[in-house]
Amino acid sequence: MSLYPQPIQKLIDHFADLPGVGRRAGTRYVFYLLQESKKDLSDFAEGLESLKKEITLCDECLNVAKKKKEESLCEICSDQSRKKNQIMVVEKISDIESIEKAKAYGGLYHVLGNTLPVKSQSKNKKTGSISLDKLLQRLKEKTKTGKRVEVILGLNPTKEGEVTSQYLAKKLKELEANITLTRLGRGLPTGGEMVYADKATLKEALERRKEV
């Protein structure tokens, strides 16, 4: 039997399901919200609801973007000053923020959404295949006129990230397209995640990238 009324327990369960939260922190968040004013809770709920109403994934790179009736592009893909012949493949949307803060990269991105090949715990299927297919199609379109595109493997230097980089390198070489394949150079600590790296480290990794 639960110690708390159903509405509280249900909300705790939702928070506990979030990555890196867990039940203890989820419980703390719920009781914090209980002490907030009605207006603050209303604003919080409105913000959550707007995620589905107003936000979607970019039609090009799968970064977050505002929903539009026509093509929905993120701010980076919409920016004409970005280098259109560079695409950095990252694991998570939050990795883009880390790289942008380093101010050492002016190209485009592609978000895998997960490492490959990894099986989803819920559906027992390989995740990220849709994103990978989209990347391959995107590269075919960009290189069909003969233009050379640099694809930078910007995945986290973890065991999963290394396996994914090898897998992607194989798939990209199978395209036989006009692609230069590079990966971030030394600087990022092995086993670490990009989101925790400082600006200088990320800048060094970008500047020292090497061809695969």
Buried (B, 14 or more C-beta within 10 A) or exposed (E): EEEEEEEBBEBBEEBBEEEEBEEEBBBBBBEEBEEEEEEEEEEEEEEEEEEEEEEBBBBBBBBBBEEEEEEBBBEBBEEEEBEEBBBBBBBBBEBBEBBBEBEBBEBBBBBBBBBBBBEEEEEEEEBBBEBBEBBBEBBEEBBEEEEEBBBBBBBBBBEBBBBBBEBBBEBBEEEEBBBEBBBBEEBBEEEBBBEEBEEEBBBBBBEEBEEB
